[in-house]
Amino acid sequence: MEFPVTDKRNCTAIKPVGCLCDFTGSSDIPVINNSRPLFSWGVDGSGRDAFQVACRIIVAQEPNDNSEVWDSGRISRTINHLKYNGQDFSPESVYFWKVKLWDNSGAGSKYSPWRMFRTGSFKPGDNLKISQSMVLQNRIYPKIMQKTSDDIYFIDFGKDAFSGLELMLSAELHDEVELRLGEELAPDGTIYEPESKSQACGRRFRKIILELEPGNKIYKIDIPKPYMGDGYQTGYYNNREDKCIFCPDHTGELMPFRYLEIRGYENELKNTDVAQLAANYPFDDSAAYFHCSEPGLNDVWDFCKYTIKATTPFAVYIDGDRERLPYAGDTYINQLSHYCCDKEYSITRNTLDYFFEVGADWPFEAVMSIILIARSDYYYTGDISFCEKYYEKLKEMLFNELARNDGLLVTGEISGDHPVLNKIKSRLSYFRDLIDWPKIFRDNYDAGQVNTIANCFYYRALNAFAEIAFDLGCHNDYREYKQRANILKNAVRKTLFNPESGLFIDSEGSINSSIQANYHAVAAGLAKDCKLNNIVKLLKSKGMQCGLWGAQFLLEALFQSGAEDFAIKLMTSEGPRSWLNMLKQGATMTMECWSNELQPEQDWNHAWSTSPLNIIARFLMGIRPLAPGFRKILIQPQSGFVKNASLKLPTVSGEIYAGFKQNSSNYELKIKIPGNCSATVILPEKHRNKRCTELTINSRKKSFFTSDGYITIDNLCPGSYHIILHLESENVKVMGCL
């Protein structure tokens, strides 16, 4: 990745870029169901003056100033978003908007190009329907089309996708053909047909009889909806229930499939006669970019990125096609991965609306994840209004009533007429601990009433809620929940940590230390100040002894404990529990489990299995927000054995670039920071057993000092930087300076 470095000669005035209406990202014409939307934009520019100090927004009925609806006037404002404050918009209408900025020097930018948006009905119950109206369908023509006998065609579209199907077929008389659609191939190369009503029905298959009329006609196939009792749906899921997410009205029923067989058709079939109508929410394929020296990691990134795109057509994050329901613990991973490959935030908000309106799912960890989702929404968008809207409901999801006097959360299972069930909406009639899924990946977790994992999520949720409370000015709540978090941390250390083994135990009174208890403790920050050697040894000895949900937190824990080499090995493994092995099995979207053998009841379209995508962006490349909206950026790459890598990361404030390469004498980092942002770069003093003896930034030698083995470069202003750590062997004496 090449870009010019910043110096006084190439500093530029700022200009608005990446304009969004209500955080709907990649749609050319976003549709909003809100009479007072929020406008946001990124800032392009470099140098010390590339910070916004004021803005002005004009909204019009046509893309000209003569049809003005609202003019904000110049408003002193450093934050790159502003809520509409004119007369309420009319429903089902078209509007245009543009924005102008002023920078630190007082210079004003040109206006951004006009951006169009449409309004919906403004009826609260139409929110999801309005979002789904933006779903696109693209015609995908066969990658492979073979005539396997006189009247059978086999077709491979190349990738699994939530799709409809369109065919152009001809017949002399009334006739019929059999269509077979599926996600998976059987060992003999035909489309895999699961046994009716078996667990394997999670991998989608449909057999449809199509009646042909005389002549040459286009047929848009009516795909039946799977439901309980249908031979193509596992026994206890019913996609006709109101709580399930329905397909967009304009697409008709969607089914994930990659393969098609047409049986009983003797006429010639051209490639353009068959189209997979692949559906997805607007997605910018060019918004994010990653490439590195490890081919397997590139394949895993592309695999996960496609999964995020392909699982969006419901405009909420669903837990695979078998269930078509949002689950909060899964949404948290789905959200982080989506934010790392596209500038799209409205699906997360739609999903949160679902949890608050319909109800959350049953695991304690999942309900507390809703607070983490809300906090991530705030930090990635920079807009706290969504947290403010649901503030009291978020507070209820902390399960404070279940905390003991020592601060520890008592979970186990609660059901019936329990006060918590009466207060917190649940789609089922109980709450209990999840631990991990499926059960075979729980590493013999010894569950009790006071479980380490539930308390790890409680600790994360308390801290996340405290941050939200502070920024909303609710300082009493902030003090209370920070105090609760500190008390809890001490109680976990006292009750759930074994100082003799150096490991966290599974539950109060247990003698078992599972991998789950330990990676969750590290990922939650509860292992700080602990000696991590024994925990790291345990994690390495167990490897991927967890499900795909747990893999997110295992990888986080490995990076946080300095074991990035092992984390990267897990992400690039070709073993039976790996993402590359999913590709070998024929999947093009990430699976619900590592393989069919390990879990027959799984489907092949689960976006919460994409943890490597957000781990690559947030840890390997080390880009995370230190302040809401990426106003302050952390860049702390943990390169491990990867020789070189580059990333383009879309954010609400603009694109962030980072690229590193390392050899025996230098560690080089190139970064680009968008306007209106500052960055902190943290690099280890040692790289592959060599120490930094000299630091240069944009070819200028800089003094540096180390703290706990790290070099910190603070307050980098917008622009491009080329940072080089010059490395020498350990026997060279290094003089750090302030």
N, C-alpha and C positions, 0 to 999 in steps of 0.2 A: 504494500500500500504506500503510494508516494503522494506527498503533498508538501507545499512550501512551508518553511519554518517562519515563525512570526518574528519580525523585528520592527523597528520604528518606521522603516521605509514601506512596509506593506500592510500597516494597520488600515482598516477599512471602516467606513461609516456603517451603522447598523441598518438592517432592513428586516421587515417581518417575513417569515417563511412558514410553511407547514400549518396554514390556518385551519382550525377545527371549530365546528359548531357542536356544542354539547359532547365533545370528546368522541365524536363519530369520525373515525380516522380516514379510511381509504376510499370511502364512497365519493364519487364526483358530485352527486346530488344527495347529501344526507337528508333523511326525513326525521323530524323531531316531533315528539308529542308533548310539547312544552311551550307555553306562550311567552316565557321569559328565559330563553336559553343563555348559556354561558359561552362566550367567544374566547378562543385561546389561539396562541401563535408561538412559533419559535422565533429566535432572534439570530440573524446571521451577521457576523462581524468579528473583527479581531482587534486586540489592543486594549489598553487600560480604559479607554472611553467607550468600549463596546458593551455598555450596560444601559438598559432602558431606564429613563427617569420619568417619562410621560408617554401617554398614548391618546389616540383619538379614533373612534369607530363611527362609521356612517353606515346605516342600514337603509336600503331603498327597495322600492317595488320593481324597479328595472335597473339594469347595470349602468346607471348614470345618476348624477347628483340632482337632476331635475325631479326625480320621483322620491325624494328623501322621506323616510319614515321616522328616523331617529338620528340625531347627531349628538354624540356624547360630549363634544367639545374637547379641548385639551384637558386631560386629567393627569395630575401628578401621580404616577404609579410605577413602581419598580417590578411588580408581579405581572407576568405575561398572560393574564387572562382578565376578563371583565364581564360582568353579568349585564345583560340587556336591561335598560331602565326606561324604555319608552312606553307608549300605549300598547296594550296586549295585542299580539299578532292575531290575525284571523285564522281560523282552522282551515286546513286543506288549501293552503295558498303558497305561492312562491315568493321568496325574498332574496336579496343580494346584500352582501356586506363587504367592507374593506377596512383596513386599519393602517394607521400611520404612527410612527414611533419617533421619540427624541432620545438622544444619547447623552452621556455624561458631559460632553463638550457643548451641549446645547443645539447640536445639529439635528435637523429633522430628516427623516427618511422620505422616500416616495411612498405613496399608498401601495398596499399590496394589490394584486389583481382582484377584481370582484370575485367573490365566492358565492355560489347559489346554495340555498337550502329550501326544503319544503316543510310545511307544517302538517301535522296529522289532525286527528279529530279532537284532540285535547281531552278525550275521555280517558280517565285513569285505567280502565280495564282494557284499553286498546294499546297500551304501551308495547307489549311484546309483538302484537300484530303489526304495529307500525314499523318496529325494527326489522321484523321478518320481511317486510315489503321490499327491503333493500337487497335481499338475497339474490345472487346472480346464478344463472345456469349457463355453462359453457359446453359446446358440443366437442366431445372428445371422440375422434375416429380411431378405429382399431389399429393397434401396433402390429398385431398378428391376426390374420384371417386365413383359415385353412378349410378346405372342403375335405372332410375326413371320410366321406362316403358319398354315394350318389345324392343323398338327400339330407346330409348333416353338415352344418358349418360350425367350426369352433373359432371363437373370437376372444382375443386378449386385448383389453384396452390399456394395458400397461400398468395402471394403478387402480387400487380400490378407491371408490369415492361414493359418497351419499348422492345417489343419482336417480334420474328417471331414464327412460329408454325410448328412443325414436327410431323407427324402421321404415324404409321404403320397400314395399314388397309388391309383387305382381301375381295375378292369378287369372286363369281363363274362366273359371267357374267358382262358385262358393266353395271354399276349402278351409282347412285349418292347419296350423303348425304348432309345434310345442316349443316353448321358450324355456330354457333352464339358465337361471342367473345365480352366481355365487361368488364368494370371496376366496375360496380355497380350492386347490386341486387335490384330487385323490392320487394315491401312488401310481395308478395306471394312466395319469394325465388327463382324465376326465374331471368334470366339475364335481367337487365333493358334495354328496347329498347326505346330511346327517339322518340318523334314524329318527323317525317321527317322535316328537315330544321328548327327545333325549336331551341330556345336558349339552351335547354338542351342537344343538340348534342355536347356540349363541353365535356360531359362525354362520352367517346368513346364506340361505339358499331359498330359491323360489322356483316352482314349476308352474307355468302359465300357459293355458291353451288360448291361442289367438285365432279368432275366426276371420278369414280373409274374404273380401268382397271381390267381384270381378273387376279387372282393370289394374292399373298401376296406382297405388295409393300410399299415403304417408300415415303411419299408425303411431300415435303416442300411447305407450302401453300403460294401462291402469294397473299399478302394482298394489296388491292387497296389503292392508295394514296388519302386522302381526298382533295377535291378542291371545290371552289365556285360553288354552284349550285348542288353539290352532296347532297343527303339526309342525309349524315353523317357528314356534315360540316355546321357550322353556316354561315349565309348569306354572310357576307362581308369579310371573310378570304379565301385566296386561297393559299394553300400550294404547288401549282405548279408554283407560281411566282418565278422569279430569286432571289428576295431578301430573300426568305425563305431558311432555311437551309435544305439541302437534307440529306437523310440517307446515311450511308457509302455504297460504291459500293458492298462490299462483304457480307453485311447482307441482302440486299434487303430492301423492305419497312418494317418499324417497326411500331407497334401499341401498345399503353399502354393497357394491359388487364390483368385481374386476373382470369376471369371465362371463361369457354368454355362449350358449349352444342354441342353434336353430335347427330343429329336427322336423323332417317331413317337408322340406322345401327343395325342389329339384331345379328351380330356375337359377340363372347366374346372379351372383350378388357382388356388387361393387363395394369398395371400401367406403365410399361416401353414402352408401345406402343404410349404414348402421351408425348410430351416434349414442354414446353414453352422455346423458345430460347432467354433467357433474355440477352440483350446487355448492355454493359457499357464500358466506357473508363477505362483503368487500374486503379484499386482502391485497396489499402491495408486495408483490414478490421481490421487488428490488429494495424494499425498505431496510432490510438487514442483510449482512454478508459476513460469512466466516470461512476462512480457509487456513489450514495449517500443514505442517510437515508430516502429520500422521494421517494417512489416507483413511484409516478406519474411523477416526474422529470426524473427518469431513462427511463420511457416509452417514454416521449417526446424526450429525447436525441436520443434514438434508432430510433424513428420515423423519426426525422429530418436527422439523419446520413444516414439511408437507402435512403431517398429522394435524398440526394446529390449524392450518388452513382448511383441510378437508373436513374437520369436525365442527365447523362454525355455522352450518345452514339453519340451525334452530334458533340462532341469535341469543342463546344461553349456552352455558357449558354443560353438556349432558354427559352422563356416565355410560357412554357406549350405547349402541342401538338396542341391545337386549332390554335395557331398562328405560332409556330416554328420560332420565330424571337427573336434576342437578344434585350432587353431593358436595358438601362444603369442604371436607378434607381434600377431595379431588380437585375442586375448583381452585383451591389455593395454589396447587402446582400448575394447573392449566393456566391460571392467570399469570403467574410469573413467567412461564414459557412464552405465552402470547405477547406479553409486554416486551420480550427480548427479541422478537422477530417482526413485529409490526406496531405501528403507532395507533392502536385501537383499544379504547377503554370502555366503550359502551356495553359490550357483551358482559364484562364483569359486573357492571351496574345493573343490567337486566337480571343477572343471576342473583345478585344480592337482593333485589326487589322480590324475586321469587321466594327466597328464604324467609324474608320478613312477612310476606303476604300469605304464602301457602304453608310454610313450615320448614324447619330444619330436619336433617336426618338424625339417626339414633345414636351415633357414637359421641361420647363426651368430647373426644379430640376434635371431631368435625365441627361441633357447635362452637367451640372456642376458636376454631380456625376462621370463623366468620369475622372475628375481630382482627385477625391477621390480614384477611382479605381487605377489610375496610382501611386498615392502616397502609397497606401496599397501594391501594387505590389513591389515597391521599398523597403518598410520597412519589408516585409515578405521574400523577396528574397535576399536583400542586394545589388542588382544589379540595378544601375541607368541608364544603357545603353538604356533601353526601353523608359524611360522618356526623355532621351537625343534625341532619334530618333524622337519623336513626340513633342518635346518641343514647337515649334512654333504653332502647331495645338492645343496643350493644352491651350496655352495662348489665342487663339481665342475663346475658349469655356468658357471664363469668362464673356462674354457679357458686356465688359466694356463700349461699345458705349451706352448702355442703362442706365448707371449710371448718376444720377443727380449731380449737383455741391456739394450737401451735402453728396454724396457717396451712397445714396440709389438707388437700382435697380428698374427701372420702367418696369413692365412686362405686365400683361394683355394678350392680344392676338396680335401677329403680323403675317401678311400674305402678299401675293402678292409680289411685287418687292421691298422688304425691304432689305437694305444693309446687315443686319445680316443673312437673309436667303440666300443671295448670297454668303456669306463668309463661313458659317457653313453648312455643308451638313446635310440635313434633309430628312428622308424617305418620309415625307409628306410636304405640302406646307404652313405650319404654325408652330409657337411655341406658347404655352400657359401654364398657371400654371396647375399643376396636383392636388395639395392639398392633395388628398388621393383617394383610389379606393376601392370599388365602391362609387358612389356619396352619397349613403345613410349614409356613415360613415364620412362625412365631418363636423359633429357637427354644422351644420348651419353656416359654415365658410362664412364670409362676404368678398368676394373677391373684390379687387379694382385694381388700377394701381400700387400701391406700397404695395406689399404683404409681410407679415412677413416671411412666409415660404420661398419664393424665396430669400429673403435677408439673411435668415439663411444659405441656401445653398451657396449663394454668399460669405458669411463670411467664411464658411468652405473651399470653393474652393480657395479663396484668400490666406488663411494661408497655405493650402496644396501646392499651386503653389509656394509660397514664399520659403517654405522649399526645394522644388525641385530646384528652382533657386539658392539658397545659395549653395547647395551641388554640383551643376554644375559649380560654380564659376561665375554665372551671378549676381554679387553683386548689380548692378544698378537696375535690375529687383527685386531682393530681397528687396531692400529698398523701391522701389515704391509700391510693393504689400503688404508689411507689413504696410506701411503708409495708403494705401487704406483700409486695414482691420481695422486699428485703427480708421480711420475716420468713416467707416461704423458702427463700434460698437457704437461709440458715437451718431451717427445719429439714429440708431435703438432705443437706450435708450431714446433719446429725442422725437422721433416721434411715435414709435410703442410700447411704454411701458406706462401704466397708473399707476402713482405712488399712486393714491388714492386706487385703487383696488389691487395693487401689482401684476398685471397680464399684459401680453403682449396682445395687441389687434390684430385683424386679418389683418387689412390694415389701411393705412393712413386715418384718419377721421372716422373710424369705432368705435362703442361703444361695439362691440361683442368681447369676449375673448374665442375663441374655445380651445378645448384641443390640437388641432394640432398646433396652433400658439405657445402654451406654451411648449409643449414637444419638439418641434423643437428648440425653443430658448435655452432651457436648454441643449439639446444634442449638439448643436452647440457651446456651451461655451459663449453664449451671456448673460446668466443670472448670470454669476459669479459676486460676490460682491453684488448681489441683495438678499434681504431676500426672501427665497424660501417657506416660510410657506404657503402663499396663493396659490402659484403655485402647491405645493404638495397637498393641500386640493382639488384644482380643479381636478388634475389628479386622485386622489383617488375617488372623487365623481362621475367622469365620467366612470372610469374603462376602459374596452376595447371598448370605443366608437370610434373605428378607424378600418381601414382595416388591412390586414396582412402586407402590405407594411409599413403603419404607425406604426405597432406594434414594429418594430425594434427600432424606435426612441423614442417611449413611454417607452420601457423597458430601453433603454440607459439613458433616462432622470430620471427615477425613481432611478436607481442605482447611478447616478451622484448627485442626490439630497438627498441621504441618506435614501431613501424609499425602500430599497432592500426587506424588508419583503413583502411589497405589490407587488413588481415585481415578486417575487417567487410565491406568491399566484395566480397571473394572469397566470403564466406559468404552474401551477399545478391545475388550475381550471378545473372543469368538466361541467361548465356552457355552454350555447349555443355558446358563442364566445371563444372557447378554442381549444387547440390542442388535448387534451384528448377527446373532443367531436367529433373531426374529426375521431379519431380511433373508437369511438362508432358508427359512421355512416358507417363504413366499409372501410374507406380510409387506404391505407398503404403507400401512398406518401402524403405530405402535399397539401392541397387544395388551390385553388386560392382565395376562400372566406370561411367564417366560415361555411356556410351551403348552400345547394341548395335553401332553402326557402328565404334566404336573397339575393341571387344572382343566378338566374337560369342559366345565361350564365357564367359558370365557368367550368374549368376542374380540374381533381384530380391529377395533376402531376406538381406542381409548387415549384421549389426549392427556390425561393425567399421568400417563406413562412416559412423558417427554422430559423428565427431569434433566437429562444431559444438556438440553438446549439452554435452560436457564443457568445451570451450573457452569457451562462454558462461558457464558456472558458475564455472570456475576462473580465467579471465582477464578477460573482459568485465566480469563482476561481481566477480571477483577473490577468491573465497572458497576458501581452501586450508588444510589442517591444518598447523600449525607444530609440533604435538606429537601423539603417538598418541592416537586417539580424539577428536580436535578439542579436547583439553583447552586448547590454545592455538590461536587462530584468526587467520589472516591475512585481512584484508579490504582488498584493493587494487584497486578497480575501474579499468579502463582503458576509459573511456567512448567515446573517439573522437568521432565525429559524432552518436552516438545521443543524442537530446535527453532521453529519460527511459527508465528501465527498472526493473523490480522482479523479485525472485527469492525464492522460498521453497525452501530446500535442506534435505532430510532428512539427519540425521546420527545416529550411534549415541548421541550425547550430547543430542540434541534438535534442534528445528528452528532454522535460522538464517535470518533475513530480511535482505535488503538492497534498498534502492531509491534511485536517484539521479535528479535532474533538474538540468539546467543551462540557463542563459540568459546573456545578456550581462552581468549584474551579480552573479549568485550561482551557486555550485555547491553543491547540497544533497545530503546523504547521510543516509538513515534506515536504521538497523540495529537488529536485535534479537539479543542474544547469549544462548544458553541457560544455565541454571544449571550450576555446576561447571566453567565455562569462562571464560577471559579472552581478550581480543582485542587485536590490534595493527592499527590502521588507517593505511594509507599513501596519501597523496593527492599528486598533483603540485601544486607551488606555482602553476604556470601552467595556465590552461585557455583554449583558443582565443585565445592571444596576450594574455591578461590575467593579472595577478598577484594573488595573495591579499594583501590589506592587513589583513584582520581575520578572526579565527576565533571562532565561537561554538559551544558545545556545550550543547544543551538551554537555549537562550536566554541562556547565560552566556558572557561574553567570556573567551577563554582566550589566554594568551601562547603563542607558538609560535616555532620556529626551523626553518630549512630546511637540508637536507644533500643535496648533489648534486641540487638542484631538487625535493626531496620534503619534505613535512610528515609527520612520524610522530607518531601518538597512541598511546601504549603503555598496556598494562595496564587496559583497560576491563573492568570487572567485569560480571557478568550483568545484563541489563536492556536497555532501549530508549533509543536516542540519536538526536538530530537534530543533525547537524553541518552547519554552513554556512560555506563559504568566501566571503567578500565580496570581489569582484573589481574591480580598477581597471585602467586602461590602463597600458602599460609605463612611461610617463613619471612615474608616481607613485612616490615613494621609499618603500620598505618597510623598516621597522626590525624585524628578527627579534629575539626575546628568548628567553632560556632560562627 
